[in-house]
Amino acid sequence: MTSTTSRTVVVGGGTAGVRLVDRLAALGAADGVTVIGEEPHPPYNRLLLDGVLAGRYPPEVVELPRPDGPAYLSGVRAVRIDRDDAAVVCDNGDRVPYDTLVLATGSSAVLPPLRGLSGTAGPGSPRLPEGVRTFRTMDDCLALAPRARPGVRAVVVGGGLLGVCAARALASRGVRVVLAHRGGHLMDRHLDPRAAALLRAHLESLGVEVRTGCRVRGLLVRGSGEGRAVEGVETADGSRTEADLVVPACGVRPRTGLAAAAGLTVRRGIVVDDGLRTDDPRIHAIGDCAEHRGTVHGLAGPAHDQADLLARRLADPGGAGGTGRVPLYRGSRVLTRLTLTGPRTGTGPAPNPFSAAGEGAGDVFDLAAFGEVAAGPEDHELLLSDATRGSYRKVVLRDGRLVGGILLGDLAAVGTLARAWEGGEPPPGHPIHLLTTDGGHR
């Protein structure tokens, strides 16, 4: 690879932006790179925020390493792209010129359509009542943690991945948590009803009250103006639940405002081609904010793949690195993996969130889900379940090929399953071996 001294500006210091800079540094192409990060904190692993909220480790433990070479502008927000002058205008008045601009602006937490809430949480959003906080950023964790004390009452709105993590973290601090989910079962984008029932039992064993089929329609608020404070929530059936904290966890939305204001094509995300270019060839987009072939993935795996590809293209534009294309993910072909563990003290390295090894026997809940977890009429479904041990394994086969699966409890087989799934080939031997082996070691 050949290095470049052109000016590359990366807007966004999250997963995609940090990965891009790290890969550029590894390729010897980090000179002339400037990262504009809106958050005042050093870059951090967003997947571990629930551990910070739970008090398992302090914020500095989840920080991501920053390679030497690039310039970092932290706590600075990009407010406008001057495409004519090829510069990014910042909220502190700085103008940062670029030859190549990479938008890695990520996504913002979506506020549900409740009385007293609207829009997307982020800069310029209306001030929320005291006691209402989304769960998306380090600032969210630092605001919630001092309030999360034994006996405090909290309602988490939304039983997807973020809601489950928030409820589990708050409960580990002694908070009396109600998890309200309008769907029929928890994490319904990732799990089937049987797997969700095991997850529900785990949460309930920790004191979380899980309410499915429960639609929260409004906040109960006292006071007015800037003195408003939450007192609880009201559900669609007219019942009321008192709460000192309300945590909306109802998904995220790509942050595309900067691109749209600059005249770039934006649909659900910032539209990019197979080279991750927008309709301005000097401007690229990666991660949660990017839309490739009609899809916004919003997950760490595709964000890493996009950052890796773009780093190779920027480091070696005229060589082999400049010819790669964005990986295409078929359907839901992204592995979702979650490890929920008990309290932890100390300041050592944070655990890998994708590690099957947990801490504190009996207080660990591991799950992995991928592909199509609901079998169609022509599919074959194989499953092994042991409710007493909280173990569940399921695979979905179509024409002899693995198209999806769920593992809960023992994740020893996840490597074998993931390889068979990604390869799109018939699994070796009888499919039941996918459920009864630990990756070839038994």
C-alpha positions in Angstrom: 0.0 0.0 0.0 1.1 3.5 -0.6 0.5 6.3 1.9 -1.3 9.5 1.1 -0.8 13.0 2.4 -4.2 14.3 1.2 -6.5 15.8 3.7 -9.1 13.3 4.9 -11.8 14.6 7.3 -13.9 12.1 9.2 -17.1 13.5 10.8 -18.0 11.2 13.7 -16.0 9.5 16.4 -18.1 6.4 16.9 -17.7 2.8 15.8 -17.4 3.4 12.1 -15.2 6.5 12.3 -12.8 5.0 14.8 -12.5 1.8 12.9 -11.7 3.7 9.7 -9.0 5.7 11.3 -7.5 2.6 13.0 -7.4 0.8 9.6 -5.9 3.8 7.9 -3.2 3.9 10.5 -2.5 0.2 10.1 -2.1 0.8 6.3 0.3 3.8 6.9 -2.2 6.3 5.6 -3.2 8.2 8.7 -1.2 11.4 8.0 -3.5 14.3 7.2 -6.5 12.7 8.8 -8.7 14.9 11.1 -11.6 13.4 13.2 -14.4 15.7 14.2 -16.2 14.1 17.2 -19.3 15.8 18.7 -19.1 14.0 22.0 -16.5 15.4 24.5 -15.5 11.9 25.6 -12.7 9.8 24.0 -14.1 7.3 21.5 -15.7 4.3 23.3 -17.2 0.9 22.6 -21.0 1.6 22.5 -21.7 -2.1 22.9 -20.4 -1.9 26.5 -22.5 1.0 27.7 -24.8 -1.2 29.6 -21.8 -2.3 31.7 -21.0 1.3 32.5 -24.6 1.9 33.5 -24.7 -1.3 35.6 -21.5 -0.1 37.4 -19.5 -3.1 36.2 -16.7 -0.9 35.1 -15.9 2.9 34.9 -16.1 4.8 31.6 -12.4 4.8 30.9 -12.4 1.0 30.7 -14.6 1.1 27.5 -12.5 3.7 25.7 -11.2 2.6 22.3 -7.5 3.1 21.5 -6.7 6.1 19.2 -3.8 5.6 16.8 -1.1 8.3 16.6 -1.1 10.6 13.6 -4.7 11.8 13.1 -5.9 15.1 14.7 -8.9 14.7 17.0 -11.4 17.5 17.5 -13.5 16.4 20.5 -16.6 18.1 21.7 -16.9 19.9 18.3 -20.0 19.6 16.1 -20.0 19.8 12.4 -22.8 22.1 11.4 -22.4 22.6 7.6 -20.5 21.2 4.6 -19.3 23.8 2.2 -18.9 21.7 -0.9 -17.8 24.6 -3.1 -14.9 25.4 -0.8 -14.4 21.7 0.3 -14.6 22.5 4.0 -16.5 21.4 7.1 -17.9 24.3 9.2 -18.0 23.6 12.9 -20.0 25.0 15.8 -16.9 26.7 17.3 -16.4 28.7 14.0 -13.6 26.5 12.7 -13.4 25.6 9.0 -11.7 22.3 8.3 -10.7 21.8 4.7 -10.8 18.4 3.1 -9.8 16.6 -0.1 -11.8 13.6 1.0 -14.7 13.8 3.5 -16.1 10.7 5.3 -19.5 11.0 7.0 -19.7 8.6 9.9 -22.4 10.5 11.8 -24.1 7.4 13.2 -27.6 7.4 14.5 -29.7 9.0 17.2 -32.2 7.5 19.6 -35.8 7.8 18.5 -38.3 9.2 20.9 -41.6 7.3 20.8 -44.8 9.3 19.9 -45.9 9.8 23.5 -47.5 12.9 25.1 -44.6 15.1 26.1 -42.1 13.5 23.7 -41.5 13.8 20.0 -38.8 13.6 17.3 -35.3 12.3 17.8 -33.1 12.7 20.8 -30.0 14.9 20.0 -28.8 18.4 19.4 -31.7 20.8 19.0 -34.3 18.4 20.4 -36.9 19.8 22.9 -35.8 19.6 26.6 -37.1 16.4 28.1 -38.9 16.4 31.5 -36.6 15.7 34.4 -36.2 12.0 34.9 -36.6 11.1 31.2 -33.4 9.9 29.4 -32.6 7.9 26.4 -30.0 5.1 26.5 -27.6 5.6 23.6 -24.5 7.6 24.6 -21.9 7.9 27.3 -23.7 11.1 28.5 -26.9 9.1 28.8 -25.1 6.6 31.1 -23.4 9.3 33.1 -26.8 11.0 33.6 -28.7 7.8 34.5 -26.1 6.2 36.8 -26.4 8.7 39.8 -30.2 8.3 39.7 -30.1 4.5 39.5 -30.3 3.6 43.2 -32.0 0.9 45.2 -35.7 1.6 45.5 -35.9 4.0 42.6 -38.8 3.2 40.2 -38.0 3.1 36.5 -40.0 2.3 33.3 -38.0 1.2 30.2 -40.1 1.7 27.1 -39.2 -0.8 24.4 -38.1 -4.5 24.8 -35.6 -4.6 21.9 -31.9 -5.0 22.3 -31.4 -1.6 23.9 -34.3 -1.9 26.2 -33.3 -5.3 27.5 -29.8 -4.0 28.2 -31.0 -0.9 29.9 -33.5 -2.8 32.1 -30.9 -5.4 33.1 -28.3 -2.7 33.9 -30.8 -0.7 36.0 -32.0 -3.8 37.9 -28.4 -4.7 38.8 -28.2 -1.4 40.7 -31.3 -2.2 42.7 -33.8 -0.2 40.6 -37.4 -1.4 40.5 -37.7 -1.8 36.8 -40.8 -2.2 34.6 -40.0 -3.2 31.0 -42.9 -2.2 28.8 -42.9 -3.7 25.3 -45.7 -3.3 22.8 -44.8 -6.5 20.9 -45.9 -10.0 21.8 -42.4 -11.0 23.0 -39.1 -9.5 23.9 -36.5 -8.8 21.1 -39.0 -9.8 18.5 -36.7 -8.8 15.7 -34.1 -11.3 16.8 -35.8 -14.0 18.9 -38.7 -16.4 18.5 -41.3 -16.7 21.3 -39.6 -19.7 23.0 -36.2 -18.0 23.2 -37.8 -14.8 24.3 -39.6 -16.6 27.1 -36.2 -17.7 28.5 -34.9 -14.2 28.3 -38.0 -13.0 30.1 -37.5 -15.5 32.8 -33.9 -14.3 33.2 -35.0 -10.7 33.6 -37.8 -11.6 36.0 -35.4 -13.5 38.1 -33.5 -10.3 38.6 -36.6 -8.4 39.7 -37.6 -6.8 36.3 -41.4 -6.7 35.7 -41.8 -7.5 32.1 -45.0 -6.4 30.3 -45.5 -7.5 26.7 -48.4 -6.3 24.6 -48.1 -3.1 26.6 -48.3 0.2 24.7 -47.2 3.3 26.6 -49.1 6.3 25.3 -48.1 9.2 27.5 -46.0 10.5 30.4 -47.4 11.6 33.7 -45.6 14.9 34.4 -45.7 17.5 37.2 -44.8 21.1 36.9 -44.4 23.2 33.7 -41.8 24.6 31.4 -38.2 23.8 32.4 -39.5 22.6 35.8 -41.3 19.6 34.4 -40.5 16.3 36.0 -41.8 12.8 35.2 -44.0 11.0 37.7 -44.9 7.9 35.7 -46.4 6.6 32.5 -49.9 5.9 31.2 -50.6 2.9 29.0 -53.2 2.4 26.2 -55.6 0.6 28.6 -55.7 3.7 30.8 -53.6 2.2 33.7 -50.9 4.3 35.3 -47.5 3.2 36.6 -45.5 5.5 38.9 -41.9 6.1 38.0 -38.9 8.3 39.0 -37.1 7.4 35.7 -38.4 6.7 32.2 -36.0 5.4 29.6 -37.3 5.4 26.0 -35.5 2.6 24.1 -37.4 2.5 20.9 -34.8 2.2 18.2 -32.5 4.6 16.4 -32.6 6.8 13.3 -29.7 7.6 10.9 -28.3 11.1 11.4 -28.5 12.5 7.8 -29.2 16.2 8.4 -25.7 17.3 7.6 -25.7 15.5 4.3 -29.2 16.5 3.3 -28.4 20.2 4.0 -25.4 19.8 1.7 -27.6 18.6 -1.1 -26.5 15.0 -1.0 -29.0 12.3 -1.8 -30.7 11.1 1.3 -33.5 8.5 1.6 -33.6 6.6 4.9 -29.8 7.0 5.1 -27.1 8.8 3.1 -27.1 7.0 -0.2 -23.8 5.5 -1.3 -22.6 3.3 -4.2 -20.5 0.1 -4.1 -17.5 2.3 -3.4 -19.2 4.0 -0.4 -19.3 7.3 -2.4 -22.2 9.7 -2.2 -23.2 11.6 -5.4 -20.3 13.9 -4.6 -17.2 11.8 -5.4 -15.2 13.5 -2.7 -17.7 12.6 0.0 -18.2 9.1 1.4 -20.5 7.7 4.1 -20.1 4.6 6.3 -21.8 3.0 9.3 -25.3 3.7 10.7 -25.8 6.8 8.6 -25.1 5.1 5.2 -27.7 3.5 2.9 -26.3 1.0 0.5 -28.5 -0.6 -2.1 -31.6 0.4 -0.1 -30.4 -1.0 3.2 -29.3 0.8 6.4 -27.8 -1.9 8.6 -27.3 -0.1 11.9 -25.1 -2.8 13.3 -21.4 -3.0 14.2 -20.5 -5.8 11.8 -21.5 -4.0 8.6 -20.0 -0.8 9.9 -16.6 -2.5 10.4 -16.8 -4.0 7.0 -17.5 -0.7 5.4 -14.7 1.1 7.3 -12.2 -1.6 6.3 -13.2 -1.4 2.7 -13.0 2.4 2.6 -9.7 2.4 4.4 -8.2 0.2 1.7 -9.7 2.4 -1.1 -8.3 5.6 0.5 -4.9 4.2 1.2 -4.4 2.7 -2.3 -6.9 4.5 -4.6 -5.0 3.4 -7.8 -4.2 -0.1 -6.8 -6.0 -3.3 -5.7 -7.4 -1.6 -2.6 -9.4 0.8 -4.8 -11.4 -1.9 -6.5 -13.2 -3.5 -3.5 -16.9 -3.4 -3.1 -19.2 -3.2 -0.1 -20.2 -6.7 1.1 -23.8 -7.5 0.4 -25.8 -8.9 3.4 -28.6 -11.2 2.4 -31.7 -10.5 4.4 -30.9 -10.5 8.1 -27.4 -12.0 7.6 -25.9 -10.2 10.6 -25.0 -11.9 13.8 -26.5 -10.3 16.9 -24.8 -11.4 20.1 -25.4 -10.3 23.6 -23.8 -11.2 27.0 -25.5 -10.0 30.1 -23.5 -10.5 33.3 -23.6 -9.5 36.9 -21.8 -6.7 38.8 -18.1 -6.3 38.5 -15.6 -4.2 40.3 -12.1 -3.0 39.5 -10.5 -1.1 36.6 -9.1 -4.0 34.5 -9.9 -4.5 30.8 -13.6 -4.7 30.0 -14.8 -8.1 28.9 -15.3 -8.8 25.2 -19.1 -8.4 24.6 -18.9 -11.2 22.0 -17.2 -13.6 24.3 -19.0 -16.7 25.4 -17.1 -16.6 28.7 -19.1 -14.9 31.5 -18.5 -13.9 35.1 -20.5 -15.0 38.2 -22.0 -18.4 37.7 -25.8 -18.2 37.6 -25.8 -14.5 36.7 -24.8 -14.7 33.1 -27.2 -14.8 30.1 -25.6 -15.3 26.7 -27.5 -15.2 23.4 -26.7 -15.2 19.7 -29.2 -14.8 16.9 -28.6 -14.6 13.1 -30.5 -14.8 9.8 -34.1 -15.9 9.6 -35.2 -17.2 13.0 -38.8 -17.9 12.0 -39.2 -21.0 9.8 -41.4 -20.7 6.7 -43.8 -23.4 5.4 -41.1 -25.1 3.3 -38.3 -24.8 6.0 -37.1 -27.4 8.5 -36.7 -26.4 12.1 -34.5 -28.2 14.6 -34.3 -27.3 18.2 -33.0 -28.5 21.6 -34.3 -26.8 24.7 -33.5 -27.3 28.4 -35.6 -24.8 30.4 -34.1 -25.9 33.8 -30.6 -24.9 32.6 -31.8 -21.9 30.5 -30.3 -23.5 27.4 -31.9 -23.2 23.9 -30.6 -24.1 20.5 -32.5 -23.7 17.2 -31.5 -23.8 13.5 -33.7 -23.1 10.5 -32.8 -25.1 7.3 -34.0 -24.3 3.7 -33.1 -26.7 0.9 -30.6 -28.3 3.2 -28.8 -25.0 3.9 -28.6 -23.1 7.2 -30.5 -19.8 6.9 -30.9 -18.8 10.6 -30.6 -19.8 14.2 -30.8 -18.9 17.9 -28.5 -19.9 20.7 -29.2 -19.1 24.4 -27.1 -20.2 27.4 -24.3 -22.3 25.9 -22.7 -20.5 22.9 -19.9 -23.0 22.3 -21.4 -24.0 18.9 -21.8 -20.4 17.6 -18.5 -20.5 15.6 -19.6 -23.7 13.8 -23.0 -22.3 13.1 -21.8 -18.9 11.9 -19.4 -20.5 9.5 -22.1 -22.8 8.0 -24.5 -19.9 7.8 -22.1 -17.4 6.2 -20.8 -20.0 3.7 -24.3 -20.7 2.4 -23.3 -24.4 1.9 -25.0 -27.5 3.2 -23.7 -28.3 6.7 -21.4 -31.3 7.0 -23.0 -34.4 8.3 -26.5 -34.6 9.7 -27.9 -31.2 10.7 -28.6 -32.3 14.2 -24.8 -32.2 14.7 -25.0 -28.4 14.5 -27.0 -28.5 17.8 -25.2 -31.2 19.6 -21.5 -30.3 19.1 -19.5 -27.4 20.6 -17.7 -26.5 17.5 -16.1 -29.9 16.8 -14.6 -30.5 20.2 -17.1 -33.1 21.5 
